[in-house]
Amino acid sequence: MITIRPAVREDAPSIVDVQKKMAMETENLALEDEKVIPGVNAVFSDPSKGKYYVAADGNKVVASMLITKEWSDWRNAWVWWIQSVYVMPGYRRMGVFSRLYEFVRQELLMQNAAGLRLYVEPGNIAARKTYEDLGMKTGHYLMYEWLRNL
């Protein structure tokens, strides 16, 4: 039985594990424990950084999602960003992400936020189809970035 819920600090080791699997699968990037462990724990220590949600099969975290918020002066409301979303391979195509997404969307509606955004690798066709099936559309903005290698 899969349950969807806000994550608690005790989920941090599982979320770290999920983040490491996601980085390896999506970017062939091995995350260093020295960065990712304090990075995940920082979210639990400072709610302004974001909020994790998890899907759990019993006590086992099988998916997680980080929500961060961006203030929109045009909308006078928060826009929520889906980040660091990952579903363990054995739980894909079973509606786990859809349930996680809907749980978060309902919280967003209760808090009168403006909407949800995310970014996705252009070649990740399966993820793009999932997002489109949930009613999400490509935005009219292109994303640019400059990142330091920390």
C-alpha positions, 0 to 999 in steps of 0.5 A, a space after each residue: 500500500 503506497 502512502 503519500 505524505 509530507 516527509 519528516 526528518 527521519 526520511 532524510 537518509 532515504 531521500 539522500 539515497 533517492 537523490 543519489 540514484 536520480 543524479 546517477 540515472 539522469 546525469 551520470 553524476 555521483 553525488 558526494 555524501 559530504 554535499 548531499 547529506 547536509 543539503 537534504 538536511 538543510 531543507 528540514 532545518 530551514 523550511 524556507 528552503 523547501 519541503 519534501 514529499 514522499 511516497 512510501 510503501 510501508 516504511 520504505 520511501 519509493 519516491 520523493 519530490 522537493 517543492 521550492 517556492 518562487 514569488 510572482 509579483 505579476 500574480 501576487 502569489 507563490 509559484 511552486 517548483 517541483 524539483 528533485 523528483 524521483 520514483 524508484 524503478 520498481 514503482 514506475 508506471 504504477 501511478 506513484 508520481 501521479 498520486 504524489 503530484 496530486 497530493 502536492 497540487 491539492 496543498 497548493 490549491 489550499 494555500 492559494 498558490 498560482 501554480 506548479 512549474 518544473 524543468 525536465 531534460 528534453 530527451 526524457 520523453 517518458 517524464 515529459 509524457 507523464 507531465 503532459 498526461 497530468 495536464 501540464 504544458 510546456 511554458 513559454 519561457 526558455 531556461 538559462 543557467 549559470 552554475 558554479 561547480 561547488 
